[in-house]
Amino acid sequence: MKINKDDIKKRIIYRASYRGTKEMDVLISSFVASIINKLNYEELADLENFVNLSDEVLIKMNKNFSEEKKEKLNKIHKEFYNFKPL
């Protein structure tokens, strides 16, 4: 059974907004808001997996980012690394 895109979006937005620290809430929720309406069903599933990663994992991923590794990342990770919050 395929889940409705709107239901997935609601889950993603909720999880992005309630992460545990206010800083990550602001960062991840603004990132999600900037891309969520541009994604297809499969990319939404990738985004849902992304927002369910722990803050520690996201920070480690960001610290260990390099241009060589960029080619191996999915669209969501690439968008996150290129994201410039206000």
C-alpha positions in Angstrom: 0.0 0.0 0.0 1.4 3.4 -1.0 1.1 6.1 1.6 -0.3 9.5 0.6 2.4 12.1 -0.2 0.7 14.6 2.0 0.9 12.2 5.0 4.6 11.7 4.4 5.2 15.5 4.1 3.3 16.0 7.4 5.5 13.4 9.2 8.7 14.9 7.7 7.7 18.5 8.8 6.8 17.3 12.3 10.1 15.4 12.7 12.2 18.3 11.3 10.6 20.7 13.8 11.0 18.6 16.9 14.5 17.2 17.0 15.7 17.9 20.5 17.7 21.1 20.2 16.3 24.4 19.1 19.3 25.0 16.8 18.8 21.7 14.9 15.0 22.3 14.9 15.5 25.6 13.1 18.2 24.3 10.7 16.5 21.1 9.6 13.0 22.6 9.5 14.1 25.4 7.3 16.0 23.0 5.0 12.9 20.8 4.7 10.7 23.8 4.0 13.0 24.8 1.2 12.8 21.5 -0.7 9.8 19.5 0.4 7.5 20.6 -2.4 10.0 19.9 -5.1 10.4 16.2 -4.4 8.8 13.1 -5.9 7.6 10.2 -3.8 11.0 8.3 -3.7 12.9 11.5 -2.8 10.4 12.2 0.0 11.2 8.7 1.4 14.9 9.7 1.3 14.1 12.9 3.1 12.1 11.1 5.7 15.1 8.8 6.4 17.3 11.9 6.5 15.3 13.7 9.1 15.1 10.6 11.2 18.9 10.5 11.6 20.2 11.7 14.9 21.6 15.1 15.4 25.0 13.6 16.2 25.0 11.6 12.9 24.1 14.7 10.9 26.8 16.7 12.5 29.4 14.0 11.9 28.3 13.7 8.3 28.6 17.5 7.8 32.1 17.6 9.4 33.4 14.7 7.3 32.0 16.1 4.0 34.3 16.4 1.1 33.9 17.1 -2.6 35.1 13.5 -3.4 32.4 12.0 -1.3 29.7 14.3 -2.8 29.4 12.1 -5.9 28.2 9.1 -3.7 25.5 11.0 -1.9 21.8 11.0 -2.8 19.9 14.1 -3.8 18.8 15.0 -0.2 22.3 14.9 1.2 23.7 17.0 -1.7 20.9 19.6 -1.1 21.6 19.7 2.6 25.3 20.4 2.0 24.5 23.1 -0.4 21.7 24.6 1.8 22.4 28.1 3.1 20.0 29.0 5.9 19.0 32.6 6.3 
